[in-house]
Amino acid sequence: MSKLYQKLERIVSEKRISNNLYIRHAYSRNVSSNLQGVPDLVIRPKSTEEISEVLKIANEENIPVIPRGGGDCEFGGSKPIGDTGIVLDTKSMNSILNLDEENLIVTVEAGISWGKLNEYLCHYGLYTGCLGPGSGMTSSIGGGISHHSVGGGGCAKYGACTNQLVSLEVVLPTGEIIETGSQANRYSKIPFNRFGNGPDLAGLFCGDNGLYGIKAKVSLQVFPKPEFANYKTFLMPRKSLEISAQIMNEIRQKGIDIYDAMYFMDLVVSLGIQYGLFPMWEHLKRKRGIIFYTIEANSEVELDEKTKQLDNIFLNKKAEEFGSEISEGNIAKWHYEEQGHWLIAHNLWGLVPGFDPVDAECKVPINAYPKIMRDLDQWDLEHSEDMQKILEITGMRPVTGSGPIIMVKDNNVELTCGFSSFTSYYNGEKHTIIDEINIKLWKSLLERLVKHGAMFYMQGDILSRLMVDIGGYQKEFYELMKAIKNVIDPNHILSRGKYNF
Ligand SMILES: Cc1cc2nc3c(=O)[nH]c(=O)nc-3n(C[C@H](O)[C@H](O)[C@H](O)COP(=O)(O)OP(=O)(O)OC[C@H]3O[C@@H](n4cnc5c(N)ncnc54)[C@H](O)[C@@H]3O)c2cc1C
């Protein structure tokens, strides 16, 4: 047993630490099997103070620490870079600490999942606004805040989950514990506002990809769930890529308060039907793009008025409405009423066994995505030779495109784009060449999107470093990030290697 292990065991007890090979391998990956880094050990603290103690020891021993929530990062962000370090799993810190029903603020431990929190809130007629990411059944609030996550429902209305952040309790890489916003005043009893008592220090930790501190407690605004909602799904005319963007832009230009809108490209519709993902659309003769909207309202009159306004926009663009039931094609109903918002993306993994998304998920302005998606078709053609090599081994060529294109609050869309490819284990054999090609294609696709000006919120291992390697960062921005890192984490303990730090 190493000295490090013994020191850490004294903090968390033997039940919440492991250096077992099997456990270390279980924590060596996120959803992408192309990226791996095996930690030296895994630890599951139960309190802010325990996290602080772990970080102090990590500094003494000069060993990196990688914070982890649900481990659902698509870019390898919550596993080590290289075979080293301590993975600090926050999922044991999953309690709801306080619901302030009067001020509509909930305080939780950062390891709780979006699913568990919203299940609790629904008993009070409340929800978190943005329901976190599409992985919300397993992924944590701390992971979501570290990514500016968005996409699991309600994001056209509420935007990224960090928009609802009120206050954080964060353990700095050297072990000090800070509170932000209203809680920076040590006389404040309850978190009630993020912006004040000096600069928005909570913002420093939002979207930091685990770089600057470990979130231990999170206070979020919550909202009363409106009593009325409507949801409709439409089959698009031809040229649906461009028309869907026009529809989303018109909704914004007319100032309509929409809850969600989502567009599925024709390729996704036809493949999804072929592999049984969208049984409600099996009857379609023309497998064109599909779009849906959801709205919420506080009265029937308000609901009718909004429905009329939205229908006008969709029908004027010659979109054809499906029947109101899920079985008639209305996926919007499933998405809103039956937790489809947390299921829809899960189905994209394993749709064809062993054939997984290699992601380039990003945000772009609504009017930019048609051009970007056309360029990704071009990118796919340019890489035919590599794609062909995978086809020769597996009998199936990788597919480039985007999953749902999701409207978000800031007049953007979340482009869930990338390509799907086989992993290196195919037909009982390991084909290292598949991994090599996947990584090469992945980097090339990410670079293409960076050069389109796309904004990445989840950067993880692969993209945080690639952005630096290809000179994607504005120089002064990157230098400031680095200077902050050097000040608050002089030994580069936290998430060592990300952003090439
Ligand atoms: C099926 C599926 C659907 C998805 N849909 C979406 C989507 O719609 N939108 C979206 O944004 N993403 C999506 N994702 C990606 C990912 O799940 C989310 O970004 C999610 O918020 C990550 O949360 P997590 O708890 O799994 O984080 P992890 O993967 O565990 O960690 C993510 C990052 O945050 C850091 N981190 C985690 N917890 C803490 C903490 N307490 N303090 C400091 N740093 C921490 C990690 O080091 C890592 O860098 C999806 C993934 C899958 C598999």
The ligand as an SDF file (V2000), in Angstrom:
LIG
                    3D

 53 58  0  0  0  0  0  0  0  0999 V2000
  -26.3480   10.5870  -24.0780 C   0  0  0  0  0  0  0  0  0  0  0  0
  -25.6240   11.8710  -23.8390 C   0  0  0  0  0  0  0  0  0  0  0  0
  -26.2760   13.0730  -24.0690 C   0  0  0  0  0  0  0  0  0  0  0  0
  -25.6270   14.2770  -23.8290 C   0  0  0  0  0  0  0  0  0  0  0  0
  -26.2890   15.4360  -24.0680 N   0  0  0  0  0  0  0  0  0  0  0  0
  -25.6880   16.6170  -23.8020 C   0  0  0  0  0  0  0  0  0  0  0  0
  -26.4000   17.8310  -24.0080 C   0  0  0  0  0  0  0  0  0  0  0  0
  -27.5350   17.8500  -24.4490 O   0  0  0  0  0  0  0  0  0  0  0  0
  -25.7630   18.9780  -23.6810 N   0  0  0  0  0  0  0  0  0  0  0  0
  -24.4880   19.0050  -23.1480 C   0  0  0  0  0  0  0  0  0  0  0  0
  -23.9900   20.0730  -22.8120 O   0  0  0  0  0  0  0  0  0  0  0  0
  -23.7950   17.8690  -23.0030 N   0  0  0  0  0  0  0  0  0  0  0  0
  -24.3700   16.6830  -23.2850 C   0  0  0  0  0  0  0  0  0  0  0  0
  -23.6910   15.5210  -23.0610 N   0  0  0  0  0  0  0  0  0  0  0  0
  -22.3370   15.5900  -22.5120 C   0  0  0  0  0  0  0  0  0  0  0  0
  -22.2620   15.5220  -20.9720 C   0  0  0  0  0  0  0  0  0  0  0  0
  -23.0320   14.4730  -20.4930 O   0  0  0  0  0  0  0  0  0  0  0  0
  -22.7230   16.7910  -20.2780 C   0  0  0  0  0  0  0  0  0  0  0  0
  -21.9500   17.8660  -20.6960 O   0  0  0  0  0  0  0  0  0  0  0  0
  -22.7950   16.7110  -18.7590 C   0  0  0  0  0  0  0  0  0  0  0  0
  -23.1690   17.9740  -18.2250 O   0  0  0  0  0  0  0  0  0  0  0  0
  -21.5510   16.2360  -18.0910 C   0  0  0  0  0  0  0  0  0  0  0  0
  -21.8600   16.0140  -16.7380 O   0  0  0  0  0  0  0  0  0  0  0  0
  -21.1420   14.8430  -15.9460 P   0  0  0  0  0  0  0  0  0  0  0  0
  -21.6000   14.9140  -14.5460 O   0  0  0  0  0  0  0  0  0  0  0  0
  -21.2970   13.5580  -16.6420 O   0  0  0  0  0  0  0  0  0  0  0  0
  -19.6660   15.3820  -16.0480 O   0  0  0  0  0  0  0  0  0  0  0  0
  -18.2990   14.6010  -16.1820 P   0  0  0  0  0  0  0  0  0  0  0  0
  -18.1520   13.9740  -17.5160 O   0  0  0  0  0  0  0  0  0  0  0  0
  -18.0840   13.7400  -15.0150 O   0  0  0  0  0  0  0  0  0  0  0  0
  -17.3280   15.8710  -16.0890 O   0  0  0  0  0  0  0  0  0  0  0  0
  -17.3680   16.8860  -17.0590 C   0  0  0  0  0  0  0  0  0  0  0  0
  -16.2710   17.9030  -16.7890 C   0  0  0  0  0  0  0  0  0  0  0  0
  -16.5390   18.6000  -15.6000 O   0  0  0  0  0  0  0  0  0  0  0  0
  -15.5550   18.3470  -14.6260 C   0  0  0  0  0  0  0  0  0  0  0  0
  -16.3010   18.1610  -13.3810 N   0  0  0  0  0  0  0  0  0  0  0  0
  -17.2680   17.2500  -13.1020 C   0  0  0  0  0  0  0  0  0  0  0  0
  -17.7670   17.4570  -11.8780 N   0  0  0  0  0  0  0  0  0  0  0  0
  -17.0960   18.5220  -11.3620 C   0  0  0  0  0  0  0  0  0  0  0  0
  -17.1420   19.2250  -10.1200 C   0  0  0  0  0  0  0  0  0  0  0  0
  -17.9820   18.8850   -9.1480 N   0  0  0  0  0  0  0  0  0  0  0  0
  -16.3080   20.2660   -9.9510 N   0  0  0  0  0  0  0  0  0  0  0  0
  -15.4480   20.6360  -10.9160 C   0  0  0  0  0  0  0  0  0  0  0  0
  -15.3440   19.9950  -12.0980 N   0  0  0  0  0  0  0  0  0  0  0  0
  -16.1650   18.9640  -12.3060 C   0  0  0  0  0  0  0  0  0  0  0  0
  -14.7750   17.1490  -15.1080 C   0  0  0  0  0  0  0  0  0  0  0  0
  -13.4350   17.1680  -14.6930 O   0  0  0  0  0  0  0  0  0  0  0  0
  -14.9140   17.2820  -16.6040 C   0  0  0  0  0  0  0  0  0  0  0  0
  -13.9640   18.1780  -17.0990 O   0  0  0  0  0  0  0  0  0  0  0  0
  -24.2990   14.2840  -23.3420 C   0  0  0  0  0  0  0  0  0  0  0  0
  -23.6300   13.0650  -23.1230 C   0  0  0  0  0  0  0  0  0  0  0  0
  -24.2860   11.8850  -23.3730 C   0  0  0  0  0  0  0  0  0  0  0  0
  -23.5630   10.6070  -23.1350 C   0  0  0  0  0  0  0  0  0  0  0  0
  1  2  1  0
  2  3  1  0
  2 52  2  0
  3  4  2  0
  4  5  1  0
  4 50  1  0
  5  6  2  0
  6  7  1  0
  6 13  1  0
  7  8  2  0
  7  9  1  0
  9 10  1  0
 10 11  2  0
 10 12  1  0
 12 13  2  0
 13 14  1  0
 14 15  1  0
 14 50  1  0
 15 16  1  0
 16 17  1  0
 16 18  1  0
 18 19  1  0
 18 20  1  0
 20 21  1  0
 20 22  1  0
 22 23  1  0
 23 24  1  0
 24 25  2  0
 24 26  1  0
 24 27  1  0
 27 28  1  0
 28 29  2  0
 28 30  1  0
 28 31  1  0
 31 32  1  0
 32 33  1  0
 33 34  1  0
 33 48  1  0
 34 35  1  0
 35 36  1  0
 35 46  1  0
 36 37  1  0
 36 45  1  0
 37 38  2  0
 38 39  1  0
 39 40  1  0
 39 45  2  0
 40 41  1  0
 40 42  2  0
 42 43  1  0
 43 44  2  0
 44 45  1  0
 46 47  1  0
 46 48  1  0
 48 49  1  0
 50 51  2  0
 51 52  1  0
 52 53  1  0
M  END
$$$$
